[in-house]
Amino acid sequence: MGLNVLILAGSRPGRPDPMAQAAGISHKAMLPVCGIPMINRVIRALQAVEGIGRIAVCIERPEVLSGAVPDNVTFIPPAAGPSASVMRALDTLGTPLLVTTADHALLQPGWVHAFVQGAQDSGCDVAAGIAMEPDILRDVPGTRRTMIRLADGAFSGCNMFLFRTPAAGGVIRLWQKLEADRKHPFRMARTLGAGILLRFVLRRLTRADVCRRIGQLSHARVVMVPLPDGRAAVDVDKPADLELVTRLLSAPPAA
């Protein structure tokens, strides 16, 4: 069975993306990078991965992608928030399901393969791709990424998630609860537990601790899979990201 993929490409209701606005387009997914819409670059990378099955795009107006995606790409309407949209896709496409975003313009087939292989080797139910700070500093020096600093090193997310088994539904339900409480920090803290928050403040929290706690709350086995290339942490959220991605894609291949 092929590995199905969901690409999140929608816009938040009532909050137009500033990058799209600046470019005079409705959705950031269509932002051209070196003349090619970002979502097209993402789909090309995914199609080059052996074993990829159906590719679905979650967007509220599929017509805006006309001419930018292949005819065999399917569409899933967004639900109320990213977590609910992923749950809808999981109900439609089943597991295993790889989830990424349309602004992952640098995505490479090798990164996807390494991530999926690492997740499979771990035997997890859910995996999240990350890039460690030393790798980011080595491969994209000078870039500013959001770092999560834990006792065993700082890392940034890579917008790649693998929901391997049906037990992954428990993680999405936990995500939905946290998403619903995002404006109520005390409720989120109560859900996660005081112990894990205290260890985070004291810089004693490790990646394994985080995965273990999520697993306890969701009844699923969760892992973080470090990717070897720091560029995997780069997405296009702001003009500086677009300049960086354009420069990296325009550079001649390394010897």
Legacy VTK file of the C-alpha trace (Angstrom):
# vtk DataFile Version 3.0
C-alpha trace
ASCII
DATASET POLYDATA
POINTS 255 float
0.000 0.000 0.000
1.305 3.447 -0.918
1.966 6.191 1.585
-0.773 8.782 1.204
0.064 12.455 1.691
-1.833 15.514 2.875
-0.541 18.983 1.976
-1.963 21.770 4.132
-2.461 24.767 1.835
-5.421 26.700 3.228
-5.655 30.185 4.706
-6.997 31.024 8.132
-10.530 32.461 7.959
-10.517 36.240 8.137
-6.713 36.424 8.258
-5.219 36.806 4.764
-1.605 35.716 4.635
0.645 38.813 4.413
3.006 37.046 1.986
0.101 36.297 -0.359
-1.232 39.832 -0.026
2.144 41.324 -0.884
2.317 39.155 -4.022
-1.261 39.975 -5.065
-2.489 36.378 -4.784
-5.141 34.746 -2.628
-3.081 31.893 -1.150
0.561 31.609 -0.166
0.670 28.147 -1.747
0.741 29.845 -5.150
3.657 32.126 -4.274
6.233 31.722 -7.077
9.752 30.701 -6.074
12.178 30.919 -8.995
9.139 31.003 -11.266
7.403 27.913 -9.851
4.515 27.990 -7.317
5.622 26.615 -3.968
2.953 23.930 -3.867
4.111 22.669 -7.253
7.636 22.250 -5.868
6.272 20.316 -2.890
4.224 17.987 -5.086
7.162 17.331 -7.418
9.350 16.352 -4.481
6.689 14.014 -3.103
6.056 12.370 -6.464
9.754 11.528 -6.684
9.563 9.460 -3.472
9.180 5.740 -4.030
6.004 4.355 -2.492
3.984 7.588 -2.417
0.288 6.914 -3.018
-2.475 9.498 -3.182
-1.595 13.149 -2.747
-4.370 15.312 -1.332
-4.394 19.066 -0.776
-6.398 20.677 1.996
-7.589 24.070 0.765
-10.904 25.901 0.903
-10.830 27.012 -2.755
-9.282 24.334 -4.989
-9.816 26.490 -8.062
-7.003 28.831 -7.018
-4.561 25.976 -7.706
-5.784 25.483 -11.266
-2.843 24.690 -13.509
-0.411 24.404 -10.599
-1.140 20.840 -9.486
-1.426 17.595 -11.476
-4.877 16.264 -12.362
-4.445 13.228 -10.110
-4.154 15.371 -6.967
-7.325 15.250 -4.887
-8.755 17.911 -2.577
-10.015 17.752 0.982
-11.975 20.728 2.350
-10.524 22.202 5.540
-12.253 21.725 8.862
-12.235 24.046 11.874
-8.480 24.338 12.380
-5.401 22.391 11.269
-5.918 19.515 13.705
-9.510 18.942 12.593
-8.395 19.115 8.952
-5.773 16.433 9.569
-8.356 14.292 11.365
-10.687 14.639 8.373
-7.862 13.564 6.071
-7.045 10.624 8.326
-10.684 9.500 8.159
-10.603 9.840 4.359
-7.145 8.551 3.466
-6.370 6.251 6.410
-2.933 5.412 7.737
-0.080 5.701 7.088
-0.519 9.392 6.293
2.294 11.857 5.719
1.411 15.497 6.406
3.379 18.505 5.203
2.712 22.096 4.156
2.527 23.946 0.857
5.197 26.450 1.929
7.897 23.775 2.284
9.487 24.999 -0.954
12.870 23.336 -0.349
11.402 19.883 0.254
13.560 17.107 -1.180
12.702 13.445 -1.817
15.703 12.336 0.248
14.400 14.167 3.313
11.016 12.481 2.994
12.625 9.066 2.574
14.922 9.565 5.583
12.040 10.767 7.736
9.679 7.940 6.826
12.449 5.346 7.233
13.375 6.728 10.644
9.757 6.622 11.765
9.290 3.066 10.529
12.467 1.897 12.229
11.224 3.328 15.531
7.943 1.413 15.392
6.052 4.564 16.412
2.427 5.500 15.848
3.241 9.172 15.152
6.493 10.861 14.148
7.483 14.507 13.817
10.449 15.606 11.728
12.886 18.001 13.370
16.235 19.616 12.567
18.809 20.094 15.317
20.299 23.546 15.843
23.896 22.593 14.889
22.660 21.241 11.546
20.609 24.380 10.876
23.575 26.625 11.707
25.798 24.526 9.427
23.458 24.355 6.427
21.639 27.709 6.588
23.864 29.995 8.661
22.280 33.312 9.537
18.687 32.142 9.202
16.294 32.771 12.061
14.165 29.763 12.935
11.902 29.186 15.912
13.894 26.971 18.267
12.623 24.747 21.045
15.370 24.512 23.632
15.461 21.329 25.707
18.033 19.676 27.921
19.352 17.509 25.082
19.614 20.252 22.482
17.668 22.898 20.588
15.692 22.032 17.478
13.205 23.414 14.998
10.236 21.674 13.413
10.353 20.616 9.753
6.642 20.621 8.879
6.676 16.870 8.362
4.497 14.501 10.351
3.781 10.828 9.856
0.622 9.275 11.268
1.634 5.632 10.878
-1.112 3.656 12.590
-4.748 4.059 13.623
-3.520 4.868 17.146
-2.376 8.214 15.683
-5.960 9.410 16.072
-5.322 9.815 19.796
-2.529 12.297 19.107
-4.752 14.324 16.796
-7.512 14.414 19.419
-4.965 15.714 21.955
-3.833 18.277 19.383
-7.452 19.375 18.922
-7.840 19.867 22.669
-4.668 21.936 22.911
-5.666 23.916 19.842
-9.049 24.707 21.388
-7.293 25.892 24.567
-4.584 27.925 22.813
-6.002 31.169 24.221
-6.194 29.687 27.714
-2.621 28.901 28.862
-3.728 27.549 32.227
-5.981 24.981 30.580
-3.125 23.903 28.325
-0.811 23.682 31.320
-3.346 21.565 33.176
-3.573 19.198 30.222
0.184 18.803 29.843
0.836 18.599 33.570
2.796 20.761 35.975
5.744 18.362 36.103
6.588 18.610 32.419
6.241 22.409 32.457
8.511 22.706 35.489
11.176 20.567 33.849
10.930 22.737 30.741
11.432 25.930 32.751
14.401 24.361 34.553
15.874 23.146 31.231
15.660 19.528 32.367
13.104 18.408 29.818
14.334 16.140 27.011
12.815 15.159 23.671
12.143 11.699 25.067
10.263 13.267 27.998
8.059 15.250 25.624
7.286 12.220 23.470
6.599 10.085 26.529
4.130 12.625 27.956
2.303 13.014 24.652
2.158 9.237 24.451
0.669 8.990 27.941
-2.020 11.525 27.089
-2.839 10.112 23.661
-2.234 6.372 24.174
0.124 6.332 21.213
3.850 5.961 20.719
5.360 9.259 19.568
8.896 9.992 18.345
10.843 12.909 16.940
12.997 12.057 13.936
16.026 14.361 13.435
16.747 15.004 9.772
20.383 15.287 8.665
19.931 18.463 6.586
19.282 21.719 8.427
17.543 23.162 5.352
14.589 20.911 6.153
13.595 23.403 8.870
13.127 26.245 6.373
9.637 27.177 5.245
8.385 30.435 3.761
6.715 32.447 6.508
8.189 35.897 5.879
10.009 37.883 3.166
13.427 36.920 4.550
12.483 33.237 4.134
11.500 33.827 0.525
14.833 35.534 -0.162
16.704 32.664 1.505
14.816 29.947 -0.355
15.242 31.755 -3.687
18.981 32.077 -3.067
19.354 28.421 -2.119
17.408 27.204 -5.138
19.339 29.498 -7.464
22.748 28.377 -6.217
24.675 25.881 -8.362
24.706 22.307 -7.004
27.507 21.573 -4.564
30.366 19.528 -5.926
LINES 1 256
255 0 1 2 3 4 5 6 7 8 9 10 11 12 13 14 15 16 17 18 19 20 21 22 23 24 25 26 27 28 29 30 31 32 33 34 35 36 37 38 39 40 41 42 43 44 45 46 47 48 49 50 51 52 53 54 55 56 57 58 59 60 61 62 63 64 65 66 67 68 69 70 71 72 73 74 75 76 77 78 79 80 81 82 83 84 85 86 87 88 89 90 91 92 93 94 95 96 97 98 99 100 101 102 103 104 105 106 107 108 109 110 111 112 113 114 115 116 117 118 119 120 121 122 123 124 125 126 127 128 129 130 131 132 133 134 135 136 137 138 139 140 141 142 143 144 145 146 147 148 149 150 151 152 153 154 155 156 157 158 159 160 161 162 163 164 165 166 167 168 169 170 171 172 173 174 175 176 177 178 179 180 181 182 183 184 185 186 187 188 189 190 191 192 193 194 195 196 197 198 199 200 201 202 203 204 205 206 207 208 209 210 211 212 213 214 215 216 217 218 219 220 221 222 223 224 225 226 227 228 229 230 231 232 233 234 235 236 237 238 239 240 241 242 243 244 245 246 247 248 249 250 251 252 253 254
